[in-house]
Amino acid sequence: YLRHHALYYFSWVATIIVAEVILNNLVDWKVLLGSDWLPGTILLLLATSTFYYAGLPFWFVVAKEPLTRRLGKAKLIMISEVLFSIMWFTNAAGFRAFCQSVRLVAFPEAIPDVASTRVGLVLVLIGFFFKVWACSLTGFNSYFWRDMVTNIPNSHFVESSLYSLFSHPTYTVGYIQALGYAVVYRSVEGCIAYLCFQVSILMFVYFVEAPFIDHTYNQTSTGKSSVVQR
């Protein structure tokens, strides 16, 4: 699969990396947004986070079925992967802009800049590590919700290894990287935004993804899903 789609995923990953470098090192959000940088940054965060955290359930609950009937599953897969990539990127952009610009509440002075930078980077690496680990176990298709897009179960799921410790590692320990960025920027408001993001994605899991898993995959006698993912 990856061999036949190598160019697509290389372009996707390369674009994300280039965009991250630009966002983190070359863009001054206060200059970009001008004198209205504070309300502009807050509105940017609200818009991008709403696009992602409200867009996901809207896509799967409301839009998916009629689009499947109209476009077919093959086209829907292509559209969904591009859409999810845009949603991830814009949400990350809004969050980085917020953490970089909004630091009205003083970060604890007892924690020096060097310490917060190191701790933040460690959290980023931990989150990235667990996301990659989870993806390597469940398969790349799970990362794009391929089964939920097509209503076709993926070839395998796992209960062992990482998934014996965390039911949803991508959405829990994997999300720690967002907290890491907020700590690097010493943004208390960013830490609060991270908590809101964490609650939002777990609500998506509880109300949308978990019911799909229970309905689609094998169930135990207790009615609970016998497999875990993401």
Secondary structure by P-SEA (a helix, b strand, c coil): ccccaaaaaaaaaaaaaaaaaaaccccccccccccaaaaaaaaaaaaaaaacaaaaaaaaccccaaaaacccaaaaaaaaaaaaaaaaaaaaaaaaaaaaccccccccccccaaaaaaaaaaaaaaaaaaaaaaaaaacccccccccccccccccccccccccccccccccccccaaaaaaaaaaccaaaaaaaaaaaaaaaaaaacccaaaaaaccccccccccccccc
